[in-house]
Amino acid sequence: MKRQGAWRELAVAGGIGRFLLVCLGVWLHAADSLATATVVPALVSEIRDTAYVAWTISLYQIGAVVAGSATARLSQRTGIGNVLAGAATIYGAGCLTAALAPTMAIVLTGRLIQGVGGGMLPSLSYVAIQQWFAAALWGRLFGIVAVIWSAGSLLGPLIGGVFVHLGAWRLTFWSFALQAGLLAGMAAIVMPSRPAGANKVEQWNFFPLLVLSAASYAIAAAGAANDRDISIVEGASGVGLLWLAAWLDKRSPHRLLPEDTLSWRRPVGLGLVTVFALAAATTGFWAHGPLILQAMFGTDPLVSGYILAGEALAWTAGTMALAGIKPEAGRVAIRAGAILVFIGAAGFALAVPLGYFAGIISCALLQGLGFGVSWPSIVHLIVQNAREHEKMLAAAAPATVQTIAYSLGAAATGIAANAVGLAEGITASSARIAGFWVFAAFIPVLSLGLLSAWRFTREEGLIVAASRRSS
């Protein structure tokens, strides 16, 4: 079937309309992330609890990690439409909680609830692509997702910045609560309640989810701990529990992640390691950049927000530029992207402490471009090399692993920032030191991401995987 014919058939069937509705959820997740980063300084100014700044991100990620890991299974059981409506409703409830919060504890509760709902939204887009569209169209559809993500990233800081300038940062959460309510309503009306011809999926083992929740909490606690030794112990415990959750899931008859997730020898495992390492190593500016620059140079949070938006635009440009490349060219794109991410993320360690804004912007653009160039090919190769009965799990896995990585990365930046005294009081001196360590500490992780990207894209490894699947 020709490509144009495939698009026409999907349009008549309503698949494209449903896909775009799923993408509205991607918009909410992307816009909320950077809008929240932009309003954090105003939030801290009113509520005054600097030590828990990282938790505004980490607790969102806790909910997102747990909910996102269950997205594929939930979609199999109840249908993408029901999962989308439920996720939007939960996310909206979290927004309302944060909007009404009188204390940081309530803000963080709202962020956790937001994460439970919002964490499903990116994974749903990849599940929808894998379920509704032919593999030949995946690259272009990943590009559509990237454009919507970029639009959210571009407008998110503007939304947050406008409300901050009006002295009403809480309206940011109110605006997203309203959008979530509209999305939940449209999903309930427009989306099919269950996939056509779907069979009932057996219930999976919840124990890995419980361990994953404990791991996420330990990691978030490590990021907020004032005592360096305690934070290291909690961080190590969290990483150990993450591995245990993945190990338990691998041995479960009803897995949440592909069986090869922990394998350093299989393409699926290597691809997910690449996603994890590169994503974890790029959370520094997102988590602490606006606060550090404001303390050092009085930088308006809106400026920092648009640096982050520039990164998202670069991601989109890279994705769209290579959306139509042949699968065999994907290995080159993955390697080139990993190199760009390495240069950009490591470069922040020099540019931020010096306040070199041209360098900061360049690092953000390189980081975003690197992900944009490599991400569609990473997802495509992971799904291609997954076992036949795990294709849906493989489609959702990169977004889930990315969320886990963001959670771990945000906590690690919190550990680094608090270890150099940022939690004891934000001064230009402490911010400058933190501006180095929250980036430099991730260079070993970036190196792991570069190595795994090389191993993931070895031609002989992919050939072996293909032979194994066909046998």
N, C-alpha and C positions, 0 to 999 in steps of 0.2 A: 504494500500500500504506500503510495507516495505521501511525502510529508504534508503537503497541502491538504490531501484527502484526509489524513489523520486529524489535522486541526479542524476541518469542516465537520467530520463525524463527531468529534468530541464536543464541538460547539452545539450541534443539534441535540446531543444527549444531555447537555447541561453540565458537563464535567468542568468546563472552564469557569462557569459562574460559581460553582461550588468551590473550586480552587481559589478564586479571588476572594471569596468570603473567608476561607481559611487564612488567606494572606492578611486580612484585616486584623486577625489575631497577632500576626507577626508585627504589624504596625504598632499595636498596643505595647507589645513587649519591648520593641526597639525604642519607641518614643519615651516610654516610662523610664527606661534605664538611664538615659542621658538627662532627662528632665529631673530625675531624682538627684543625680550627681550635681546638677547645677544648683539645686535648692539646698543642698546639705549645709553650706556655710550659713545661710539664713536660719535654717533649722537649729543648728548648733548655737547660733547667737541668741535665739529665743529660749531654747531648752537647756543649753549649757551642760553638755555631757560629752566632751571630746573623745574620751577613751573608747566610746562605743560607736564612733563614726563608721568604722569598718563593718559594724553589724548591720547598718542600713543596707549594705550590699550582701554581706555574708548570710544573714537570715533570709533574705529574699532567695539566695541561692540554695539554702537548705531546703526550703519548700520546693524550689524548682528542680533540684536534684532528685528528690524522692518522687514527685509527681511526674517529672519528665521521663524517668526510667520506666514508669508504668504506662506511658502513653500508648505504645504499640499494642500491648496486651489489652488495655481498655478499649482501644479502637476495634480490635478483633471481637471483643465480647459485646460491645454496645453500639458500635458504629461511630464514625468520625463526627457526625453531626451532634450526637448526644454528648460526646466528649468535649466538643467545642463549646456547646451551650453551657455545660457544667463548669468548664474551665473559666469561661468569661464571667459567670456568676460569682464564682469563688474569688476571682481576681478583683471584681468590683467591690465585693464585701471587704476585702483587704484595703482597697483604696479609701473606702468610707471610714474604716477604723483609723487609718493614718491621718485622714483629714480632721477627725474629731479629737485626736490624741492630745491630752494635757501634759503628758510626760514622755520621756524617751522610751520607757518600757512599753507604753501603748503604741508608740510609733513603730517600734520593732515588732510588736505583735502583728500590727497591720502589714508590715513588710513580709513577715513570714506567711501570712495568709495570701498576700499578693503573689508570693513565689509559688505557692501550691497551684494557683490557677494559671499564672503567667508562664510557669515552667513547661506546661504542656503545649503552649501555642507554637513555638518554633518546631518542636518535634512533629506536631500534627501536619505542618506544611510538607515535611519530607515524607511522612507516611502517605499523605494524599498524593504526592507526585509518584511515589512508587506503586501505589494501588491503582491510580486512575489513568496514568499516562504511559505510553510506550517509552522504552529506554532511549530511543533516538531523540526524544523531546526533553529529556531530563536536563541537559545543559542549558537550554533556553529557559526552562521553568525555574531552574536555580537562579538564573539571571533575573527573572521577575521577582523572586523572593528577595534577591539582593537589592533591587531597586526600591522595593517597599521598605526594606530594612533601612536603606539609606535615607529615604524620605522621613521615616520616623526619627532617625538619628539627627537629621538636619533640623527638623521642626521641634524635636523634644527639648533641646536647650533653649530654643526661642520661647516655647511655652513656659518652661520653668523660669527663664530670665525675666519674662514680662511680669509674671506674678511676683517674683522677688522684688523687682523695681516698684511694683505697686504696694509692697509691704504685705502681701497676702500669699505667702508660699503654700498655704493649705489649699488654695484654690487649684493648685496643680493636681492634687489627689482627687478633688471633686470633679475636675474635668475628665480625668481618666475613668472615674467611677461611672460617669454618664455614658461615656463611649462603650464601656464594658457592658452596661445594661442594654444598649442598643444592639451590640453584637450578639449577646445572649438571646435576645428576642428574635433577631433575624435568623440565627442558627436554628432555633426551635421551629421556626416557620418554614424556612427554605430547604434546610438540609434533610436528607432522608434519615429516618430514625435508626435504621440498620442498613448495612451494606446488602445489596441484592444477593440473595442466595447464600448469605453467611451462615455458617454452622456455629453452634455454641462452642465456645472455647473453654476447656477445663480450667478450673480455678488454679492459680499459681500459688507458690509458697511465699507467704508474706515475711518470713523470717529474714531473708536478705534485705528487704525494705527496712525492717526495724534496725538491723545492723548499719545500713546505709544512713538512716536518720541519726543514729548515735555518732557515726563517723562525722557527719556534717556538723553536728552540734559541737563535737570536740574541736574541730577545725575552726569554727567560728569563735569558740571560747578562747582558743589560742591566739587569735588575732586581737582580742580585746584585753587579754591579761596584761597587767602592768609589770608583773614579775617575769623576768626573762626566762628563768629556769622552768617556772610553771608553764609558760607559753610553749617552750620547747617540748616539754613532756606531753602537753595536750595536743600539740601539733603532730608529734610522732605517733601518739595513740590514735589520732584521727586518720592518719595515713595507713596505719596498721589495720584499722577497722574497715577502711575503704577496700583494702586488698582482701580482707576476710569476707566482706559482702560480695565482692566479685567472685571469690572462690566458692562461696556457698551457692551463688546463683548459677555458676557453671555446672554444679552437681545437681541442680534442681531439674526435675522433668519438665518444668514450665518456666523457662528462663526469661528474664527481662532484657538481657543483653546477649549478643551472639556467643556461641560456645568458645570461639577463639579469642575472646576479649583479652585474656591474660597471656596469650601466646606471643613470644618474641620472634617466633619462626614463621608464623602464618601471616599472610598479607592483611587479613582483617585485624588481627592484633596489632601489627605494626602501624597500620593506618590510624587506629584509635590511640596508640601511644603518641603518634605525631600530633594528632588533634589535641590530646591532653597536654603535652609538654609546651607546645606553642601557645595554646590558649592561656595556660596558667602563667606563663612568663610575660604576658602582655596586659596584666591587670593593674600594673603600678600607676599609670597615669589616670586611668578610669577611677581607681579607688581613692587615691590621695592627691592627684595632680591639682585639681581646683583649690583644695585647701592649702597646699604647699605654696602655690604661686600667689595666692592671696596674702599669705603670711609674709612671704619674702618681698613681693613687689606691689602689693595692693591690687593685684590683677582682678578685674571684674569676673565673677564666676561665669558670666555669659561668654566671655572670651575663651575661657577654658572649655566651656561646653561646645563652642564652635570648632575648637581644635579637635575635639572628639568627633564632631560631625564631619570634619574634613577627612578624618580617618575612615569613617563609614562611606563617604563618597568615593574615596580611593578604592575601598573594597568593591563597591558597585562597579566602578570603571574597570577594574581588573576582571571582574566576573563577566561583565557584558562584552569586553574585548575578546575573551576567549570562550564565550558560551558555545560557539559552534565548532570548536576544535575536535579533531578525531580522537577517539579514546587512546590510540597508541601514542598521541602527543601529550597525553596527560602526565606521564612520568616526568617530562621536561618541565611542565608547568608547576608540578608539585615541588620539584627541587628548586626551581627559580624562586617560587613563592617562599619557601622555607628560608632561603638565603636573605631575601628582602626583610622578612619578619625578624630574623636574627640581627641584621644591621640596625633596623629601626628601634627595636626594643632595647638593645644594648646601648644605642646612642643616647637614649634618654638620660643615662647615668652621667653623661657629660653635659648635655644641653640644659637640663633642669636646674642643677645647682648654680650654673653660670647665668641663668636667666636669659639664655640665648634663644630668643623666640623664633628666629628663622630656623634654627636647628631643631627646636621642639616641634615646630610644624612639619619640618622635613621628616623627622622620625615618625611622627604620627601617620604621615602620608605613606611612607615606606612600609610601615607595619600593616596598614589597611590594604595597600596594594598587594602585599605579599599574600595576605589571606584571600583576597579577591581572586588572584591569579590561580591559587592552588586549591581553594575549597571545593568548587564543583568537581574537579577531578578526584580529589580525595574521597568525597562521598560516593561518586560514581564507581571508583575502583573497589571501595569497601563493599558496596552492594553487589557488584559483579562477582567478587571473590567469596561472598558469603555462601553458606550451604543453602540449598534450594528452599528448604522449609523455614529458613531464617531470614528471608529477604526483607520482610517487614521490620523485624527487629534490627537488622543491619541499617535500614533506611533511617530509623529513629536514633540509632546509637551515636552517630557523630554529634548531634545536637545535645544529647544527654551527657556524653563525656565532656563536651565543651563546657556545659553548665557546671559539672563537677569540678573541672579545672578552674573555672572562674571563682568558685567558692574557695578552693584551696589557695588560689593565687591571692584573692582578696585578704584571706586570713594571714598569709605569709607577709603581705605588705604591711598589715597591721602589726605583726610581730616586729618587723624591721623598724617601722616608724616609732612604735612604743619603746623599743629597746634603746633608741637614741634620744628618748626624752620627750617625744611629741605629746604623749598623753599627760605629761605633767604641766604642760602649758605651751601654747603655740607661740614661738618667738621666731624671728628671722633666722637666728642661729640654728635652732633645733630643726626648723623647716629645711634649711640648706643641707644639713647633714642627712636628714631623712630623704631629701631629694636625690641623694646619691644612692643610699642603701636600698631603697625600695625598688630600684632598677638593677643595680649591680649584683644584688643577691640572686637574681634569676639567670645570670649568664650560664651557669652550669645546666640549668633546665633548658635553656635555649639550645645549648650544645646537644643535649639528649634529643630534642626535637629535630635538629638538623640530621643527626645520625639515623634516627628512625625513619625520617623521610627518605634518606638514601637507600636504606634496606627495604623499605616498603615498595620502592619503585624499581628494584632490580628486575630486569626482564625475566631472568631464570626463575625467580621466586614466583612471579605471576604465572609463568608457564606450568610450574609444578602444581600451583593451586588449581589451575584450570584442569589439569590432568586428574587431580584428586577428585574434583567435583564430578567429572564425567565418568569416572570409574565406578 
